[in-house]
């Protein structure tokens, strides 16, 4: 079981990692790549625009020089290149009509093999402006722009502005590192918070699994501790309540087994004892007395077995009723007659206020009589010597109502909600299996009626049975 809990824990964490962590990681990677592309485009475009503005500015000046016939154009362009104000940021070059660099603001002539993709692009571009990013033989990355001036002076084909991208790339790299660090911090925070959240779910589940294992072995003594008020907390409360009910049911089951064992042993002991006595005696009076005891104890056993069988049928859904129109007074009268002599022997008076007539009830005669027998038997069982049991039957709002009240020991207020629960016995000092009232309640409910128990400890108990009467035509 412990291995299963570990597998469950790993499974939940793995699912969280794959379903959430990697998704978040992928989103952050996409965001960072988009940021890198956007920031690089911004800085590179800014550099291009700045270089373009400088080239336009130089071309404008050269246009003015070309329009002045007294000006030495070659000398002016040389002076402009040599005195270029932004030579610390970029290099200005002049390309002649043959495509060779003849002047540079740095004073160094580029090599013959130096690539100039921007110049080639300028010659093939409709806008007549060429842009390009290349790597120098030294490994330095530069951005270059060629601007045509052949229309100003035919001896020159273009001016070329070249700038190093090292500063820009360093700045971009710093921004990327900063954003990456932020993403890593966010990812770690999400990971720790996620693991804490997953742990807050896994730990209670692990605790529930461990305690459920104890419940499976019949140990209902432990309860799940919880502090949260969320769904996990509600689950813990529900399982604790279930454990309370299972514990209560287990206790009732054990008490039921003990009670039934005692109830079965008592009549069997009496039957066996009297049978042995009768086997050794020829006394007619003793014979008659013994047979009477054996008959009574046999009937007691028969009723107990019948109750158990009825309960088993109810549990299995095989409890059937033979419904027909019945005279409720006849069945109630027979039940009273059965217990009149028994009650007298135990010093208890049965007071039966029999009405002249009651409406017809549609139901199972034998089952309804069984209900009356169970209730009257309980009333006598829980009454003391010298007490009385009062039975009344009336018609009330289209229903037949039978009230059976005793002056016995009564029932505690705390026991009343469970009194109709299977196997439950409020008073363990009296005989009985604890299922008679549960069976009676089920029978009455199947007839569409109600069985209500009213009781006060030390005063007595009143049972009210209400059955729907057949409508008179």
FENZI-V642318 format. One record per residue. N is the residue number from 1. NEAR is the number of other ideal C-beta (glycine too) atoms within 8 Angstrom. D_LAST is the distance of its C-alpha to the last C-alpha in Angstrom with 2 decimals. Layout:
N;NEAR;D_LAST
N;NEAR;D_LAST
This chain:
1;7;67.35
2;5;70.12
3;6;71.50
4;8;68.12
5;11;67.98
6;8;71.50
7;8;70.60
8;12;67.55
9;10;69.75
10;8;72.39
11;8;69.83
12;12;68.33
13;11;71.82
14;8;73.01
15;8;70.05
16;11;70.72
17;9;74.42
18;8;73.83
19;8;70.95
20;9;72.28
21;12;75.84
22;9;77.31
23;8;75.42
24;10;76.81
25;9;80.24
26;8;80.11
27;8;79.10
28;11;81.98
29;8;84.42
30;8;83.37
31;9;83.70
32;12;87.13
33;8;88.34
34;8;87.17
35;10;88.98
36;11;92.15
37;8;92.10
38;8;91.49
39;11;94.17
40;9;96.69
41;8;96.10
42;8;96.44
43;11;99.77
44;12;101.22
45;8;100.32
46;8;101.83
47;12;105.03
48;11;105.12
49;8;104.68
50;8;107.40
51;13;109.79
52;11;109.03
53;8;109.78
54;11;113.09
55;13;114.03
56;9;113.28
57;8;115.37
58;12;118.31
59;12;118.02
60;8;118.15
61;9;121.35
62;16;122.89
63;9;122.11
64;8;124.06
65;11;126.98
66;10;127.05
67;5;127.34
68;7;130.45
69;3;133.46
70;3;135.61
71;8;133.34
72;5;134.02
73;10;130.52
74;7;131.27
75;7;132.64
76;11;129.73
77;13;127.12
78;9;129.00
79;8;129.20
80;12;125.52
81;13;124.60
82;9;126.95
83;6;125.77
84;9;122.06
85;4;120.29
86;8;117.27
87;10;119.27
88;3;117.77
89;5;114.28
90;11;115.11
91;10;118.02
92;15;119.26
93;14;120.93
94;14;122.69
95;14;122.62
96;10;125.37
97;8;125.06
98;5;125.55
99;7;122.52
100;6;124.47
101;11;123.98
102;6;127.24
103;10;126.35
104;13;124.10
105;11;123.55
106;6;123.97
107;5;127.42
108;5;126.51
109;5;126.42
110;7;123.45
111;6;124.10
112;3;124.36
113;4;121.35
114;7;119.04
115;5;115.79
116;10;114.84
117;10;111.50
118;13;110.98
119;13;114.23
120;9;113.21
121;12;109.83
122;14;111.57
123;7;113.61
124;5;110.49
125;9;108.19
126;3;107.37
127;4;107.40
128;6;110.84
129;12;109.74
130;13;109.42
131;10;107.53
132;11;107.55
133;9;107.02
134;9;109.44
135;6;110.78
136;8;114.42
137;4;116.56
138;4;116.24
139;6;112.46
140;9;111.81
141;12;109.10
142;12;110.17
143;14;108.74
144;15;111.10
145;15;111.08
146;15;113.64
147;15;114.23
148;10;116.42
149;12;119.59
150;10;121.43
151;4;120.85
152;9;122.73
153;9;125.65
154;5;126.14
155;6;127.98
156;14;124.77
157;10;121.43
158;13;119.14
159;15;118.76
160;16;116.69
161;14;114.90
162;9;114.03
163;12;112.11
164;8;111.16
165;13;107.44
166;8;108.11
167;7;107.21
168;10;104.09
169;9;103.02
170;8;103.72
171;9;101.60
172;12;98.80
173;8;99.10
174;8;98.78
175;9;95.68
176;12;94.20
177;8;94.97
178;8;93.37
179;11;90.22
180;9;90.09
181;8;90.36
182;8;87.54
183;11;85.38
184;8;86.24
185;8;85.39
186;9;82.06
187;11;81.36
188;8;82.22
189;8;80.07
190;10;77.14
191;9;77.81
192;8;77.98
193;8;74.96
194;11;73.06
195;9;74.11
196;8;73.06
197;8;69.67
198;11;69.25
199;8;70.43
200;10;67.81
201;10;65.18
202;12;66.93
203;8;67.73
204;14;64.15
205;11;63.04
206;11;65.86
207;10;64.79
208;12;61.16
209;12;62.33
210;10;64.49
211;13;61.80
212;9;59.15
213;9;61.58
214;11;61.53
215;11;57.74
216;6;57.83
217;6;60.00
218;6;57.65
219;7;59.70
220;11;57.35
221;4;59.89
222;7;61.23
223;6;59.71
224;11;60.69
225;6;62.78
226;9;62.26
227;4;63.44
228;8;62.01
229;4;58.85
230;6;58.41
231;5;56.44
232;12;58.73
233;11;58.08
234;9;54.31
235;10;54.70
236;13;56.72
237;9;54.12
238;8;51.36
239;12;53.48
240;10;54.32
241;8;50.64
242;8;50.00
243;12;52.87
244;9;51.38
245;8;48.06
246;10;49.92
247;9;52.12
248;8;49.19
249;9;47.44
250;10;50.73
251;8;51.16
252;13;47.65
253;9;48.25
254;8;51.53
255;12;50.03
256;13;47.18
257;8;49.74
258;8;51.78
259;13;48.83
260;11;47.50
261;8;51.07
262;9;51.43
263;12;48.08
264;10;49.02
265;8;52.58
266;9;51.75
267;12;49.75
268;10;52.07
269;8;55.05
270;11;53.59
271;12;52.77
272;8;56.25
273;8;57.98
274;11;56.39
275;10;56.88
276;8;60.58
277;10;60.80
278;11;59.23
279;6;61.53
280;5;64.53
281;9;63.33
282;4;62.96
283;6;61.63
284;6;58.51
285;6;57.13
286;10;57.77
287;11;56.18
288;8;52.96
289;8;52.81
290;13;53.55
291;9;50.93
292;8;48.29
293;11;49.37
294;12;49.36
295;8;45.82
296;8;44.53
297;12;46.36
298;10;45.17
299;8;41.53
300;9;42.31
301;11;43.86
302;8;40.97
303;9;38.44
304;12;40.79
305;8;41.24
306;8;37.50
307;13;37.08
308;11;39.86
309;8;38.38
310;11;34.96
311;12;36.75
312;8;38.82
313;10;35.79
314;10;34.24
315;6;37.58
316;6;37.87
317;5;34.32
318;5;33.72
319;9;31.15
320;5;28.16
321;10;24.80
322;7;23.17
323;6;19.48
324;8;16.87
325;6;14.05
326;13;16.16
327;7;16.73
328;14;18.50
329;11;20.30
330;8;21.92
331;13;23.38
332;13;24.54
333;10;26.05
334;9;27.99
335;12;29.36
336;13;30.49
337;7;32.08
338;8;33.94
339;13;35.60
340;9;36.19
341;6;39.47
342;9;40.63
343;12;40.07
344;9;41.99
345;6;44.88
346;9;45.10
347;7;45.12
348;13;41.68
349;8;39.09
350;12;35.38
351;8;33.39
352;7;29.76
353;8;27.60
354;6;24.73
355;8;21.65
356;2;20.07
357;4;16.62
358;12;15.01
359;9;11.67
360;9;11.65
361;15;13.81
362;9;14.46
363;12;18.25
364;12;21.56
365;10;22.11
366;7;25.87
367;11;26.09
368;16;23.93
369;12;26.08
370;12;29.09
371;13;28.17
372;15;28.01
373;12;31.30
374;13;33.01
375;13;32.16
376;15;33.09
377;10;36.19
378;13;37.22
379;15;36.74
380;14;39.03
381;9;41.41
382;12;42.07
383;13;42.34
384;6;45.70
385;6;46.84
386;5;45.69
387;12;42.67
388;10;39.02
389;17;35.64
390;10;32.65
391;15;29.09
392;7;26.03
393;14;22.28
394;9;19.95
395;9;16.73
396;8;17.80
397;3;16.08
398;8;13.00
399;11;15.55
400;15;17.07
401;12;20.76
402;14;23.52
403;13;26.98
404;14;30.09
405;12;33.31
406;15;36.86
407;9;40.24
408;11;42.17
409;8;44.52
410;12;42.05
411;14;42.36
412;8;44.79
413;6;43.48
414;5;45.23
415;10;43.40
416;10;39.83
417;5;39.37
418;7;40.34
419;12;38.73
420;9;36.03
421;8;38.70
422;8;39.63
423;12;42.69
424;12;42.84
425;11;43.83
426;7;44.39
427;8;46.30
428;6;48.63
429;3;49.82
430;8;46.63
431;6;45.74
432;10;43.13
433;11;43.06
434;14;41.37
435;12;38.58
436;12;36.01
437;13;34.42
438;14;34.62
439;14;32.79
440;13;30.09
441;10;29.63
442;10;29.43
443;14;26.74
444;14;24.56
445;10;25.20
446;8;24.27
447;14;20.80
448;6;20.49
449;11;21.42
450;8;24.64
451;14;27.39
452;7;29.66
453;12;32.98
454;8;34.69
455;12;38.13
456;8;41.47
457;9;44.58
458;5;45.87
459;7;42.83
460;10;39.95
461;14;36.95
462;11;33.26
463;14;30.68
464;11;27.22
465;15;24.55
466;14;21.37
467;16;18.54
468;12;15.32
469;12;12.22
470;9;9.22
471;5;6.42
472;4;3.80
473;2;0.00
